[in-house]
Amino acid sequence: MPVGAAPAPLPTPVPAPPPGPATDRAVVVLDLRAADADRVAAALGLALYEARQRAKVGGYQLHRALPAREAEAEAARLTAAGLVALVVPPAEAVERGRPLVAQGGQRQPEAIVLHTGDGPVTLRGADVFLVVRGPITREYQPGTEVRRVRTATLEGSHRLHLHRRSSLRPLEIDPLAFDFGDEPLTSLSSLLTVLEWVAAVAPEAPTDDGFRRLTPALGPSAAGGGGRLAAVSALGASGSREGPQPLDNLTQFRGYSAWRAAVELRVRG
């Protein structure tokens, strides 16, 4: 290195991806829809103010991921403390977190035909028991290279999971990467179109959008799907494999969707 030259900056390490559902971990979920703040504080060891905030948010909230026996014991402890706790077994948590990604599809009078890597799937309303939707945050890995390309941005997106009674694996739709056939759509209209399809075919299925309230846990971006809009979107991202790595919270969304669907079936049952 020449005398007086500044040393080259060290590369910023890529952050580890958010942990996905481990094959030996059960998921403990709290049902706080009618929880008492005092009981929440006592059972979870929280300050009363924090417990009140948790109770105010309510709904279903992820508690912990533990080995199966420990998860059952923790759920029993929480139940004895006056809370409602549900356990999702490891195998189910993993399988529900492995969606079938739909690259495109067509709307039919009483069904939606989706094209996946495993072949076409005909989705009928009676089969859908829950729709989970949420925003996907995308940004570049922080580091020196990012400061040089501030004008290059990554567009966020949405994901929808259609949970079915006929399979543990949900159908995943990225409206931005969804191929509607001959009709070109913008990113906004593609999302609205997919939502209209689902509402028309499965009007009785509730929609959960609680994922939007979670702080994004970013990890290396998963490979995107196909579709015309996905190709157009890629032009706005880094043009080559080199440079700052894109990050997203897709793994976090899939984990949330997995336990949320498992809980929905248990509560209904």
C-alpha positions in Angstrom: 0.0 0.0 0.0 1.5 3.4 -1.0 2.7 5.6 1.8 -0.1 7.9 3.1 -2.9 5.9 1.4 -6.0 5.3 3.4 -6.6 1.6 4.3 -9.4 -0.1 2.5 -12.6 -0.3 4.5 -13.4 -3.7 6.0 -16.5 -5.3 4.5 -19.6 -5.1 6.7 -20.6 -8.6 7.7 -24.0 -9.8 6.5 -26.4 -10.1 9.4 -27.6 -13.6 10.2 -31.2 -14.3 8.9 -34.0 -14.2 11.5 -34.4 -17.7 12.9 -36.9 -19.8 11.1 -38.9 -22.6 12.8 -36.4 -25.1 14.1 -37.3 -28.7 13.6 -37.1 -29.5 17.3 -38.9 -26.4 18.6 -42.6 -26.1 19.5 -44.1 -22.6 19.4 -46.0 -21.2 22.5 -48.6 -18.6 21.6 -50.6 -16.4 24.0 -54.2 -15.7 23.4 -54.5 -12.2 24.9 -57.9 -11.3 23.4 -59.5 -11.0 26.9 -56.3 -10.9 29.1 -56.1 -9.2 32.4 -53.1 -6.9 32.7 -52.3 -7.9 36.2 -52.2 -11.6 35.3 -50.1 -10.8 32.3 -47.6 -8.9 34.4 -47.4 -11.7 37.0 -47.2 -14.6 34.5 -44.6 -12.9 32.3 -42.6 -11.0 34.9 -43.4 -7.6 33.3 -43.9 -4.2 34.7 -47.6 -3.4 35.0 -47.3 -0.6 32.3 -45.8 -3.0 29.8 -48.3 -5.7 30.7 -51.1 -3.2 30.0 -49.7 -2.4 26.6 -49.5 -6.1 25.8 -53.1 -6.5 26.9 -54.2 -3.5 25.0 -52.8 -4.8 21.8 -54.5 -8.1 22.6 -54.9 -10.8 20.0 -52.5 -13.7 19.5 -48.9 -13.1 20.4 -45.9 -15.2 20.0 -44.4 -16.1 23.4 -41.5 -18.5 23.0 -40.1 -21.3 20.8 -39.0 -24.2 23.0 -38.3 -28.0 22.8 -41.6 -29.8 22.8 -41.6 -30.9 26.4 -40.5 -27.5 27.7 -43.2 -25.9 25.6 -45.9 -28.0 27.1 -44.6 -27.3 30.6 -44.5 -23.5 29.9 -48.0 -23.6 28.5 -49.2 -25.4 31.6 -47.5 -22.8 33.8 -49.1 -19.9 31.9 -52.5 -21.6 32.1 -52.2 -22.0 35.9 -51.3 -18.3 36.1 -54.6 -17.4 34.4 -53.6 -16.9 30.8 -54.6 -18.8 27.7 -51.6 -20.5 26.0 -51.5 -22.7 22.9 -48.7 -24.9 21.7 -47.9 -25.6 18.0 -45.9 -28.8 17.6 -42.5 -28.6 15.9 -43.5 -30.6 12.8 -46.6 -28.5 12.2 -44.7 -25.2 12.7 -42.1 -26.2 10.1 -44.6 -27.5 7.5 -46.9 -24.5 7.8 -43.8 -22.3 7.2 -43.0 -23.9 3.9 -45.5 -22.2 1.5 -46.2 -23.1 -2.1 -45.3 -20.0 -4.0 -47.8 -19.0 -6.7 -46.2 -17.5 -9.8 -49.5 -16.6 -11.5 -53.1 -17.6 -11.9 -56.6 -17.0 -13.2 -59.9 -16.2 -11.6 -62.8 -18.5 -12.3 -66.4 -18.2 -11.4 -66.1 -20.1 -8.1 -62.4 -20.8 -7.8 -58.9 -19.4 -8.3 -56.4 -21.5 -10.3 -52.9 -20.8 -9.1 -49.7 -21.9 -10.9 -47.0 -23.2 -8.5 -43.7 -25.0 -8.7 -45.6 -28.2 -7.9 -48.2 -27.7 -10.6 -51.6 -26.0 -10.8 -53.7 -25.7 -7.6 -57.5 -25.0 -7.8 -58.5 -23.0 -4.8 -62.1 -23.1 -3.6 -63.6 -21.0 -0.8 -64.6 -23.9 1.4 -60.9 -24.9 1.6 -59.6 -21.5 2.8 -59.9 -21.0 6.6 -57.5 -18.0 7.0 -55.8 -15.3 5.0 -52.6 -13.8 6.4 -51.2 -10.6 4.8 -48.3 -8.3 5.7 -45.8 -5.8 4.3 -42.4 -7.0 3.3 -39.6 -4.6 4.0 -36.6 -4.6 1.7 -33.4 -2.7 2.0 -29.7 -3.0 1.3 -27.2 -4.4 3.7 -25.8 -1.5 5.6 -22.2 -0.7 4.8 -19.8 1.5 2.7 -21.2 0.4 -0.6 -24.7 1.5 0.3 -23.6 5.1 1.0 -22.3 5.2 -2.6 -25.7 4.1 -4.1 -28.2 6.1 -2.1 -30.2 6.8 -5.2 -30.8 3.0 -5.7 -33.7 2.0 -3.6 -35.5 -1.3 -3.0 -39.3 -1.3 -3.3 -41.3 -2.9 -0.5 -44.0 -5.4 -1.3 -46.7 -7.5 0.3 -47.3 -11.2 0.8 -50.5 -13.1 1.2 -50.8 -16.6 2.6 -53.9 -18.6 1.9 -54.2 -21.3 4.5 -56.1 -24.4 3.5 -57.8 -27.2 5.3 -56.6 -29.7 2.6 -52.9 -29.0 3.3 -50.5 -27.8 6.0 -48.6 -25.7 3.4 -50.2 -22.4 2.6 -50.3 -20.8 -0.9 -48.1 -17.7 -1.0 -48.8 -14.8 -3.4 -46.5 -11.9 -4.0 -48.7 -9.5 -6.0 -45.7 -7.7 -7.5 -44.4 -11.0 -8.9 -47.8 -12.5 -9.9 -48.4 -13.1 -13.6 -52.0 -12.3 -14.4 -51.6 -13.2 -18.1 -52.3 -10.8 -20.9 -53.5 -7.9 -18.7 -50.6 -5.7 -17.4 -51.2 -4.3 -13.9 -49.3 -1.8 -11.7 -48.0 -2.9 -8.3 -51.0 -1.3 -6.5 -53.7 -2.7 -8.8 -52.1 -6.1 -8.7 -52.5 -6.2 -4.9 -56.1 -5.0 -5.1 -56.9 -7.5 -7.8 -55.6 -10.4 -5.7 -57.5 -9.2 -2.6 -60.7 -9.0 -4.7 -60.2 -12.5 -6.0 -59.7 -13.9 -2.5 -62.7 -12.0 -1.1 -64.9 -13.2 -3.9 -63.9 -16.8 -3.6 -63.5 -17.1 0.2 -65.7 -14.4 1.8 -66.0 -16.3 5.1 -62.3 -16.6 5.7 -61.0 -14.0 8.2 -57.9 -11.9 7.3 -55.1 -11.4 9.8 -52.9 -8.4 9.2 -51.2 -8.3 12.6 -47.8 -8.8 11.0 -47.7 -5.1 10.2 -47.3 -4.2 13.9 -44.1 -6.2 14.3 -40.6 -4.7 14.0 -39.1 -6.1 10.8 -36.3 -8.7 11.4 -34.2 -8.5 8.3 -32.1 -11.3 6.8 -30.6 -12.1 3.4 -33.3 -11.7 0.8 -35.0 -14.9 -0.5 -35.1 -15.5 -4.2 -38.0 -13.7 -5.8 -40.7 -15.3 -8.0 -41.5 -14.7 -11.6 -43.9 -12.4 -13.3 -43.6 -9.3 -15.4 -43.8 -6.8 -12.5 -41.0 -8.7 -10.7 -38.8 -8.3 -13.8 -39.5 -4.6 -13.9 -38.9 -4.3 -10.2 -35.5 -6.0 -10.5 -34.3 -3.2 -12.8 -34.6 -0.8 -9.9 -32.5 -3.0 -7.6 -28.8 -3.7 -7.9 -28.0 -4.6 -11.4 -25.5 -7.4 -10.6 -24.7 -9.9 -8.0 -21.9 -7.8 -6.7 -22.4 -4.9 -4.3 -24.6 -4.5 -1.3 -26.8 -7.5 -0.5 -30.6 -7.0 -0.4 -32.3 -7.9 2.9 -35.9 -8.5 3.7 -38.2 -9.9 6.4 -39.9 -12.7 4.4 -38.6 -15.4 6.7 -40.2 -13.5 9.7 -43.5 -13.3 7.8 -43.6 -17.0 7.0 -42.9 -17.9 10.6 -45.7 -15.5 11.8 -48.1 -16.9 9.3 -47.3 -20.5 10.3 -48.1 -20.2 13.9 -51.1 -17.9 13.3 -52.8 -20.5 11.1 -52.1 -23.3 13.6 -53.7 -21.2 16.4 -56.7 -20.3 14.2 -57.6 -24.0 13.8 -57.1 -24.8 17.5 -59.3 -21.9 18.5 -62.1 -22.8 16.1 -61.9 -26.5 17.2 
